[in-house]
Each structure stands twice: as C-alpha cells, then as structure tokens.
Amino acid sequence: MLLSTRQRAQLEKIIMQVEKILLQADAAEKRAAKSQRTVSSKKRGRKPLSKNGAHRRSRADAIAMRKEIRAARRKGISAAELAKKYGVTTSYIYQQR
C-alpha cells in the first residue's frame, strides 16, 4: 500500500501524539506510585513537629495540660521545669495565667 506524502505526515503526527500520551501515562503512574509510598511512610508514625520533640496534642489533652500548668504554677514550680516536662517553651508557660 503506497501512501502519499500528506498521508505519511498525518500518520507521523498520530504516532507522535500516541507516544506523548504514553509518556504522560507513565509519568502519571510514577506519581501515583510515589504518592502511595509517601502515604504509607506517613502511616508508619509521625515525626515530632518541633525541635524539642513535642507532639501534637488533642484538644482535651491541651486543656488538661493547661490546667496542670496553672495548678503547678500556683504551687510555685518554676516555669523552666514545667516547660521541660511538657515540651513547650517557658513563654508558653508564662502565658497560661
């Protein structure tokens, strides 16, 4: 089957489009695999959010911690000791009045 120059050019354009689609599909698969790896790594365990190792607290835990801090400050425990115990800054301890 003989093809004209125009038909060959059209076929080449079609081939280029198919190759482009295949490359995009491969890239999408790689992104999906990478996101699956990051999701699974996040499920393993959280890293501490701050440099001193403090973790995120639930709202109830934070409220309980604030009450404990206020009670300890009333008893005269130093802010530095409380900050070290709870993994927060001393300025946070002073703010809890």
C-alpha positions in Angstrom: 0.0 0.0 0.0 1.5 3.2 -1.1 0.9 6.3 0.9 1.1 9.9 -0.2 3.3 12.4 1.5 0.3 14.0 3.2 -0.9 10.6 4.5 2.6 9.8 5.8 2.7 13.2 7.6 -0.7 12.6 9.2 0.4 9.1 10.4 3.6 10.6 11.8 1.5 13.1 13.7 -0.7 10.4 15.0 2.3 8.4 16.2 3.8 11.4 17.9 0.5 12.0 19.7 0.3 8.4 20.9 3.9 8.5 22.1 3.1 11.7 24.0 0.1 10.1 25.6 2.1 7.0 26.6 4.8 9.2 28.2 2.2 11.1 30.1 0.6 7.8 31.3 4.0 6.6 32.5 4.6 9.8 34.4 1.2 9.6 36.0 1.8 6.0 37.1 5.2 7.1 38.7 3.5 10.0 40.5 0.8 7.7 41.8 3.4 5.1 43.0 5.4 7.9 44.7 2.3 9.3 46.4 1.5 5.7 47.6 5.0 5.4 49.1 4.7 8.8 50.9 1.2 7.9 52.2 2.5 4.5 53.5 5.5 6.2 55.1 3.3 8.7 56.8 1.2 5.9 58.3 4.2 4.4 60.0 4.5 7.1 62.5 4.7 10.8 62.9 7.8 12.6 63.5 7.9 15.3 66.2 6.7 18.6 64.9 9.2 20.7 66.8 12.9 20.5 67.6 12.4 19.7 71.2 10.3 16.6 70.5 6.8 17.9 71.3 3.9 16.1 69.6 0.5 17.4 68.6 -2.0 17.2 71.4 -5.7 16.7 71.2 -7.9 19.5 72.4 -8.8 17.6 75.6 -5.1 16.9 76.3 -4.2 20.5 75.7 -6.9 21.7 78.1 -5.8 19.2 80.8 -2.2 20.3 80.3 -3.1 23.9 80.8 -5.0 23.1 84.0 -2.0 21.2 85.3 0.4 24.0 84.4 -1.8 26.6 86.2 -2.0 24.4 89.3 1.7 23.8 89.3 2.5 27.5 88.9 0.2 28.2 91.9 2.2 25.7 93.9 5.4 27.6 92.9 7.0 25.2 90.5 9.4 27.0 88.1 8.4 27.7 84.5 11.6 26.1 83.3 10.8 22.8 85.0 7.3 22.8 83.6 8.5 23.7 80.1 10.9 20.8 80.1 8.3 18.4 81.5 5.6 19.3 78.9 7.9 20.0 76.0 6.8 23.6 75.5 8.6 26.9 75.8 8.8 28.9 79.0 6.9 31.8 77.3 4.0 29.4 76.8 4.1 28.6 80.5 4.0 32.2 81.4 1.1 32.8 79.1 -1.1 30.3 80.9 -2.4 32.6 83.6 
